[in-house]
């Protein structure tokens, strides 16, 4: 009986060690559900805007920003600590499928990524520093683009509205307009 117990302990230890040497893979497919609200009285609904998404791989500890609406459109990122350091070639261009439940998809394979989502129709954009997980094939995220609000943060995203006083058309007609 002692030998069986020893063999069992050795087998359990070996199985545990095998799990320790499992190959870890950096990267994920980040899919983002996009919702919009043009005016405060609109229902929150799936985005039907002209959307663009892109991402830059950035070193850990660095701080980046999209400084202006024009920078968002031109895919330009500026280092907050070294204003002369500018990135203009995104490492990832997201795919956008207006019909999908999660309309925007990024294929991310680096540890730290600066994500940008541009709503060209409503002239707002969102940014996020994202730490790519290990061994997670798909990651789900949500982003609400409220065109009527001032800039702010939500669900880990910084949403910038460079034109907060711009008049917006409702997404859904009100009873007065019908």
Backbone as CSV, one residue per row, in Angstrom:
resi,resn,N_x,N_y,N_z,CA_x,CA_y,CA_z,C_x,C_y,C_z
1,UNK,0.819,-1.204,0.000,0.000,0.000,0.000,0.861,1.265,0.000
2,UNK,2.030,1.182,0.685,2.917,2.334,0.729,3.409,2.701,-0.668
3,UNK,3.680,1.680,-1.474,4.194,1.928,-2.814,3.141,2.590,-3.689
4,UNK,1.916,2.176,-3.559,0.831,2.780,-4.338,0.665,4.241,-3.953
5,UNK,0.741,4.550,-2.671,0.622,5.931,-2.206,1.769,6.772,-2.753
6,UNK,2.985,6.248,-2.721,4.144,6.985,-3.244,4.007,7.217,-4.745
7,UNK,3.594,6.192,-5.460,3.401,6.333,-6.913,2.320,7.379,-7.196
8,UNK,1.250,7.362,-6.454,0.163,8.333,-6.627,0.679,9.755,-6.387
9,UNK,1.470,9.946,-5.335,2.010,11.272,-5.018,2.942,11.745,-6.144
10,UNK,3.775,10.852,-6.667,4.687,11.203,-7.756,3.895,11.571,-9.006
11,UNK,2.863,10.828,-9.336,2.036,11.120,-10.514,1.344,12.474,-10.362
12,UNK,0.787,12.742,-9.192,0.129,14.038,-8.952,1.133,15.169,-9.096
13,UNK,2.339,15.008,-8.567,3.381,16.033,-8.668,3.773,16.264,-10.127
14,UNK,3.906,15.200,-10.902,4.263,15.330,-12.311,3.168,16.043,-13.102
15,UNK,1.929,15.704,-12.831,0.805,16.368,-13.514,0.787,17.850,-13.169
16,UNK,1.046,18.187,-11.930,1.087,19.591,-11.516,2.214,20.330,-12.223
17,UNK,3.366,19.683,-12.367,4.498,20.310,-13.054,4.210,20.547,-14.533
18,UNK,3.514,19.630,-15.162,3.177,19.799,-16.573,2.362,21.079,-16.762
19,UNK,1.433,21.361,-15.857,0.636,22.586,-15.923,1.487,23.829,-15.778
20,UNK,2.590,23.746,-15.041,3.482,24.884,-14.845,4.222,25.260,-16.117
21,UNK,4.417,24.304,-17.020,5.183,24.566,-18.220,4.299,24.790,-19.445
22,UNK,3.044,25.059,-19.200,2.126,25.344,-20.294,2.572,26.631,-21.001
23,UNK,2.555,26.610,-22.313,2.984,27.780,-23.067,1.972,28.914,-22.882
24,UNK,2.481,30.056,-22.455,1.616,31.227,-22.330,1.738,32.055,-23.597
25,UNK,0.615,32.567,-24.032,0.595,33.332,-25.274,0.004,34.712,-24.985
26,UNK,0.761,35.735,-25.314,0.304,37.115,-25.154,-0.578,37.443,-26.338
27,UNK,-1.759,37.975,-26.082,-2.600,38.410,-27.185,-4.043,38.008,-27.010
28,UNK,-4.889,38.735,-27.713,-6.313,38.475,-27.669,-6.983,39.128,-28.867
29,UNK,-8.162,38.698,-29.133,-9.046,39.396,-30.085,-9.991,40.199,-29.205
30,UNK,-9.796,41.501,-29.174,-10.645,42.390,-28.373,-11.809,42.829,-29.248
31,UNK,-13.019,42.481,-28.815,-14.213,42.880,-29.557,-15.000,43.882,-28.711
32,UNK,-15.463,44.930,-29.363,-16.101,46.040,-28.655,-17.525,46.227,-29.158
33,UNK,-18.455,46.216,-28.207,-19.845,46.555,-28.521,-19.966,48.072,-28.420
34,UNK,-20.461,48.692,-29.481,-20.586,50.146,-29.533,-22.052,50.549,-29.471
35,UNK,-22.352,51.455,-28.551,-23.707,52.000,-28.442,-23.635,53.515,-28.555
36,UNK,-24.702,54.110,-29.068,-24.739,55.561,-29.276,-25.973,56.176,-28.643
37,UNK,-25.852,57.461,-28.401,-26.976,58.290,-27.983,-26.632,59.717,-28.420
38,UNK,-27.342,60.235,-29.422,-27.023,61.558,-29.962,-27.536,62.694,-29.089
39,UNK,-28.764,62.565,-28.589,-29.340,63.566,-27.695,-29.811,62.846,-26.438
40,UNK,-29.949,63.586,-25.353,-30.242,62.977,-24.051,-31.540,62.166,-24.052
41,UNK,-32.511,62.538,-24.874,-33.803,61.840,-24.877,-33.819,60.592,-25.757
42,UNK,-32.756,60.392,-26.560,-32.664,59.186,-27.395,-32.534,57.955,-26.521
43,UNK,-33.041,56.825,-26.998,-32.694,55.566,-26.327,-31.233,55.232,-26.660
44,UNK,-30.585,54.499,-25.793,-29.232,54.036,-26.088,-29.380,52.861,-27.043
45,UNK,-28.734,52.966,-28.201,-28.897,51.933,-29.206,-27.575,51.588,-29.883
46,UNK,-27.574,50.465,-30.571,-26.393,50.008,-31.289,-25.942,51.080,-32.284
47,UNK,-24.655,51.327,-32.327,-24.102,52.357,-33.201,-24.293,52.000,-34.673
48,UNK,-24.695,53.005,-35.439,-24.780,52.858,-36.894,-23.922,53.920,-37.575
49,UNK,-23.045,54.553,-36.805,-22.183,55.625,-37.313,-21.036,55.071,-38.157
50,UNK,-20.327,55.995,-38.802,-19.100,55.669,-39.513,-17.995,55.603,-38.447
51,UNK,-17.517,54.403,-38.155,-16.570,54.167,-37.060,-15.242,53.684,-37.609
52,UNK,-14.164,54.142,-36.987,-12.830,53.653,-37.293,-12.137,53.324,-35.976
53,UNK,-11.419,52.222,-35.945,-10.648,51.848,-34.767,-9.229,51.506,-35.147
54,UNK,-8.288,51.932,-34.321,-6.888,51.592,-34.544,-6.175,51.543,-33.201
55,UNK,-4.959,50.975,-33.202,-4.220,50.809,-31.956,-2.721,50.914,-32.206
56,UNK,-2.027,51.407,-31.187,-0.568,51.493,-31.199,-0.031,50.661,-30.042
57,UNK,1.035,49.894,-30.292,1.735,49.206,-29.208,2.669,50.229,-28.571
58,UNK,2.574,50.392,-27.260,3.360,51.414,-26.557,4.140,50.781,-25.412
59,UNK,5.289,51.365,-25.059,6.062,50.831,-23.939,5.337,51.044,-22.609
60,UNK,5.535,50.092,-21.700,4.933,50.176,-20.369,5.407,51.450,-19.673
61,UNK,4.479,52.121,-19.012,4.808,53.317,-18.246,4.791,54.615,-19.023
62,UNK,4.638,54.545,-20.346,4.586,55.782,-21.119,3.143,56.278,-21.182
63,UNK,2.986,57.579,-21.360,1.658,58.192,-21.405,1.457,58.826,-22.770
64,UNK,0.330,58.443,-23.393,0.038,58.892,-24.748,-1.326,59.543,-24.796
65,UNK,-1.537,60.367,-25.838,-2.831,61.023,-26.008,-3.090,61.344,-27.472
66,UNK,-4.366,61.433,-27.789,-4.811,62.012,-29.048,-5.159,63.449,-28.671
67,UNK,-4.413,64.399,-29.199,-4.533,65.782,-28.738,-5.734,66.533,-29.315
68,UNK,-6.097,66.230,-30.571,-7.153,66.991,-31.237,-8.012,66.065,-32.085
69,UNK,-9.133,66.608,-32.525,-10.000,65.878,-33.444,-9.244,65.527,-34.726
70,UNK,-8.457,66.457,-35.228,-7.676,66.221,-36.435,-6.669,65.076,-36.219
71,UNK,-6.063,65.031,-35.028,-5.146,63.939,-34.712,-5.884,62.597,-34.718
72,UNK,-7.097,62.570,-34.194,-7.883,61.335,-34.192,-8.132,60.855,-35.623
73,UNK,-8.479,61.777,-36.503,-8.738,61.428,-37.906,-7.467,61.002,-38.632
74,UNK,-6.344,61.639,-38.297,-5.078,61.364,-38.979,-4.273,60.250,-38.314
75,UNK,-4.865,59.612,-37.299,-4.208,58.500,-36.587,-2.870,58.932,-35.999
76,UNK,-2.898,60.037,-35.258,-1.689,60.591,-34.671,-1.775,60.531,-33.148
77,UNK,-0.730,59.997,-32.540,-0.639,59.838,-31.092,0.589,60.603,-30.598
78,UNK,0.436,61.346,-29.501,1.539,62.142,-28.962,1.891,61.666,-27.560
79,UNK,3.191,61.569,-27.278,3.675,61.213,-25.955,3.468,62.422,-25.043
80,UNK,2.763,62.241,-23.929,2.460,63.348,-23.022,3.711,63.926,-22.372
81,UNK,4.714,63.073,-22.126,5.932,63.532,-21.459,6.979,64.076,-22.428
82,UNK,6.934,63.652,-23.681,7.872,64.115,-24.713,7.045,64.530,-25.913
83,UNK,6.550,65.755,-25.913,5.623,66.227,-26.946,6.173,66.083,-28.364
84,UNK,7.496,66.006,-28.515,8.078,65.860,-29.854,7.974,64.417,-30.360
85,UNK,7.650,63.478,-29.472,7.522,62.077,-29.873,6.078,61.816,-30.316
86,UNK,5.933,61.518,-31.598,4.611,61.333,-32.208,4.603,60.009,-32.980
87,UNK,3.527,59.242,-32.817,3.328,58.007,-33.582,2.244,58.259,-34.626
88,UNK,2.501,57.809,-35.862,1.530,58.050,-36.947,1.177,56.797,-37.736
89,UNK,1.804,55.674,-37.427,1.517,54.429,-38.128,0.962,53.427,-37.122
90,UNK,-0.361,53.258,-37.037,-0.920,52.306,-36.073,-0.411,50.885,-36.317
91,UNK,-0.253,50.148,-35.245,0.162,48.755,-35.336,-1.012,47.845,-35.688
92,UNK,-2.223,48.295,-35.367,-3.422,47.499,-35.616,-4.524,48.410,-36.147
93,UNK,-5.182,47.975,-37.194,-6.394,48.633,-37.685,-7.540,47.668,-37.378
94,UNK,-8.510,48.126,-36.633,-9.636,47.272,-36.245,-10.568,47.040,-37.425
95,UNK,-11.275,45.923,-37.380,-12.311,45.675,-38.382,-13.641,46.133,-37.795
96,UNK,-14.480,46.672,-38.641,-15.778,47.196,-38.211,-16.874,46.495,-38.996
97,UNK,-17.781,45.853,-38.278,-18.914,45.164,-38.888,-20.183,45.714,-38.237
98,UNK,-20.854,46.599,-38.923,-22.023,47.284,-38.380,-23.138,46.324,-37.978
99,UNK,-23.174,45.137,-38.585,-24.230,44.159,-38.307,-23.926,43.260,-37.102
100,UNK,-22.688,43.191,-36.677,-22.296,42.291,-35.583,-22.768,42.822,-34.232
101,UNK,-22.918,41.933,-33.260,-23.250,42.364,-31.901,-22.107,43.184,-31.318
102,UNK,-20.900,42.722,-31.513,-19.692,43.459,-31.130,-19.072,43.924,-32.440
103,UNK,-19.306,45.195,-32.777,-19.037,45.683,-34.123,-17.562,45.905,-34.443
104,UNK,-16.750,46.187,-33.433,-15.350,46.541,-33.661,-14.454,45.440,-33.112
105,UNK,-13.441,45.011,-33.885,-12.558,43.931,-33.442,-11.097,44.298,-33.696
106,UNK,-10.300,44.173,-32.632,-8.854,44.405,-32.695,-8.141,43.072,-32.482
107,UNK,-7.120,42.783,-33.274,-6.250,41.626,-33.060,-5.000,42.158,-32.375
108,UNK,-4.874,41.921,-31.062,-3.802,42.520,-30.260,-2.787,41.464,-29.845
109,UNK,-1.498,41.740,-30.095,-0.452,40.775,-29.797,0.719,41.397,-29.049
110,UNK,0.520,42.510,-28.410,1.569,43.143,-27.620,1.028,43.408,-26.222
111,UNK,1.925,43.573,-25.271,1.521,43.687,-23.870,0.708,44.963,-23.593
112,UNK,1.219,46.121,-24.008,0.513,47.375,-23.756,0.101,48.006,-25.080
113,UNK,-1.172,48.361,-25.156,-1.739,48.879,-26.392,-2.562,50.122,-26.084
114,UNK,-2.401,51.150,-26.906,-3.221,52.351,-26.797,-4.280,52.267,-27.886
115,UNK,-5.538,52.126,-27.478,-6.653,51.936,-28.408,-7.332,53.266,-28.721
116,UNK,-7.800,53.412,-29.950,-8.547,54.600,-30.357,-9.774,54.154,-31.154
117,UNK,-10.928,54.748,-30.830,-12.162,54.551,-31.591,-12.635,55.934,-32.023
118,UNK,-12.869,56.102,-33.314,-13.288,57.395,-33.854,-14.688,57.245,-34.458
119,UNK,-15.627,58.045,-33.951,-16.977,58.121,-34.512,-16.979,59.323,-35.446
120,UNK,-16.776,59.059,-36.727,-16.661,60.143,-37.715,-17.986,60.856,-37.929
121,UNK,-19.086,60.161,-37.783,-20.401,60.759,-37.992,-20.701,61.819,-36.932
122,UNK,-20.468,61.477,-35.666,-20.805,62.377,-34.565,-19.624,63.191,-34.057
123,UNK,-18.469,63.011,-34.656,-17.260,63.775,-34.348,-16.881,63.687,-32.863
124,UNK,-16.770,62.451,-32.391,-16.264,62.183,-31.052,-15.291,61.004,-31.152
125,UNK,-14.419,60.870,-30.155,-13.504,59.738,-30.154,-13.251,59.271,-28.730
126,UNK,-12.783,58.018,-28.638,-12.506,57.419,-27.340,-11.128,56.771,-27.388
127,UNK,-10.432,56.818,-26.246,-9.105,56.216,-26.148,-9.030,55.376,-24.883
128,UNK,-8.063,54.452,-24.893,-7.900,53.584,-23.737,-6.531,52.926,-23.791
129,UNK,-5.818,52.927,-22.656,-4.607,52.138,-22.536,-5.046,50.755,-22.097
130,UNK,-4.631,49.751,-22.829,-5.130,48.401,-22.603,-3.969,47.448,-22.386
131,UNK,-4.025,46.689,-21.311,-3.025,45.663,-21.043,-3.574,44.342,-21.569
132,UNK,-2.951,43.842,-22.614,-3.421,42.634,-23.285,-3.241,41.420,-22.378
133,UNK,-4.290,40.622,-22.196,-4.205,39.464,-21.298,-3.427,38.296,-21.905
134,UNK,-3.021,37.392,-21.033,-2.343,36.168,-21.457,-3.390,35.064,-21.622
135,UNK,-3.236,34.267,-22.676,-4.043,33.065,-22.894,-5.554,33.316,-22.872
136,UNK,-5.969,34.421,-23.386,-7.402,34.718,-23.467,-7.708,35.012,-24.939
137,UNK,-8.251,34.035,-25.675,-8.428,34.202,-27.113,-9.345,35.362,-27.508
138,UNK,-10.402,35.605,-26.724,-11.335,36.690,-27.045,-11.654,37.441,-25.761
139,UNK,-11.643,38.770,-25.862,-12.010,39.630,-24.742,-13.131,40.543,-25.217
140,UNK,-14.136,40.732,-24.360,-15.297,41.556,-24.712,-15.252,42.875,-23.955
141,UNK,-15.589,43.963,-24.664,-15.626,45.288,-24.042,-16.843,46.050,-24.567
142,UNK,-17.224,47.078,-23.839,-18.365,47.919,-24.217,-17.923,49.374,-24.236
143,UNK,-18.447,50.113,-25.195,-18.159,51.537,-25.297,-19.437,52.266,-25.682
144,UNK,-19.828,53.224,-24.859,-20.998,54.046,-25.151,-20.516,55.414,-25.607
145,UNK,-20.958,55.810,-26.782,-20.577,57.083,-27.376,-21.770,58.036,-27.294
146,UNK,-21.769,58.867,-26.271,-22.847,59.834,-26.062,-22.443,61.152,-26.702
147,UNK,-22.979,61.439,-27.868,-22.589,62.625,-28.619,-23.013,63.926,-27.936
148,UNK,-24.021,63.883,-27.090,-24.534,65.087,-26.447,-23.775,65.454,-25.164
149,UNK,-22.970,64.548,-24.640,-22.270,64.794,-23.374,-20.937,65.505,-23.566
150,UNK,-20.499,66.137,-22.499,-19.134,66.660,-22.457,-18.199,65.457,-22.416
151,UNK,-16.936,65.675,-22.573,-15.950,64.603,-22.495,-15.976,63.970,-21.110
152,UNK,-15.612,62.682,-21.026,-15.617,61.992,-19.745,-15.052,60.583,-19.869
153,UNK,-15.199,59.792,-18.815,-14.695,58.424,-18.817,-15.832,57.458,-18.525
154,UNK,-15.712,56.253,-19.096,-16.692,55.199,-18.852,-16.109,53.855,-19.272
155,UNK,-16.253,52.846,-18.428,-15.809,51.482,-18.721,-14.345,51.413,-19.152
156,UNK,-13.495,52.256,-18.569,-12.077,52.245,-18.906,-11.703,53.078,-20.119
157,UNK,-12.671,53.675,-20.776,-12.437,54.510,-21.950,-12.498,55.988,-21.568
158,UNK,-11.645,56.797,-22.186,-11.745,58.255,-22.100,-12.421,58.709,-23.379
159,UNK,-13.613,59.271,-23.247,-14.375,59.721,-24.412,-14.206,61.232,-24.531
160,UNK,-13.824,61.670,-25.723,-13.586,63.093,-25.968,-14.588,63.604,-26.982
161,UNK,-15.271,64.672,-26.595,-16.222,65.344,-27.475,-15.645,66.731,-27.769
162,UNK,-14.916,66.880,-28.878,-14.304,68.164,-29.176,-15.302,69.251,-29.576
163,UNK,-16.544,68.862,-29.817,-17.579,69.810,-30.252,-18.827,69.656,-29.375
164,UNK,-18.722,69.903,-28.079,-19.843,69.611,-27.174,-21.079,70.491,-27.401
165,UNK,-20.906,71.643,-28.014,-22.042,72.545,-28.227,-22.706,72.349,-29.584
166,UNK,-22.210,71.410,-30.355,-22.770,71.147,-31.681,-24.177,70.557,-31.558
167,UNK,-25.085,71.050,-32.367,-26.457,70.535,-32.392,-26.463,69.129,-32.984
168,UNK,-27.133,68.196,-32.324,-27.162,66.800,-32.788,-28.585,66.420,-33.178
169,UNK,-28.694,65.619,-34.213,-29.992,65.104,-34.639,-30.339,63.883,-33.800
170,UNK,-31.584,63.750,-33.336,-31.969,62.542,-32.604,-31.841,61.307,-33.482
171,UNK,-31.488,60.188,-32.862,-31.411,58.924,-33.584,-32.802,58.370,-33.869
172,UNK,-33.725,58.674,-32.975,-35.105,58.214,-33.099,-36.003,59.448,-33.108
173,UNK,-36.906,59.548,-34.091,-37.788,60.737,-34.117,-38.646,60.809,-32.855
174,UNK,-38.850,62.033,-32.353,-39.727,62.215,-31.205,-41.172,62.209,-31.684
175,UNK,-42.113,62.141,-30.756,-43.528,62.134,-31.137,-43.926,63.389,-31.868
176,UNK,-43.290,64.514,-31.546,-43.603,65.785,-32.217,-43.208,65.756,-33.689
177,UNK,-42.150,64.989,-34.028,-41.654,64.962,-35.402,-42.393,63.966,-36.273
178,UNK,-43.136,63.037,-35.688,-43.801,61.992,-36.478,-45.040,62.480,-37.162
